[in-house]
Amino acid sequence: MPQAARPAPAVTGVDYLGLVAAAHEEETGTGVKVDFSRMALLGDVNGSDGVDEVGG
């Protein structure tokens, strides 16, 4: 026998899953965008001139 459709739960207006996800991203730093313009400030990490030498 088919079951009657349940009514939708009342909307609370609070996105709890979104709050948890935002807190996780803030804690882990996964929401941070990479600022590539600041990479030049790091200097040359490998001691090379930035040009890959091919063939010798």
Order of alpha helices (4+ residues) and beta strands (2+ residues): alpha
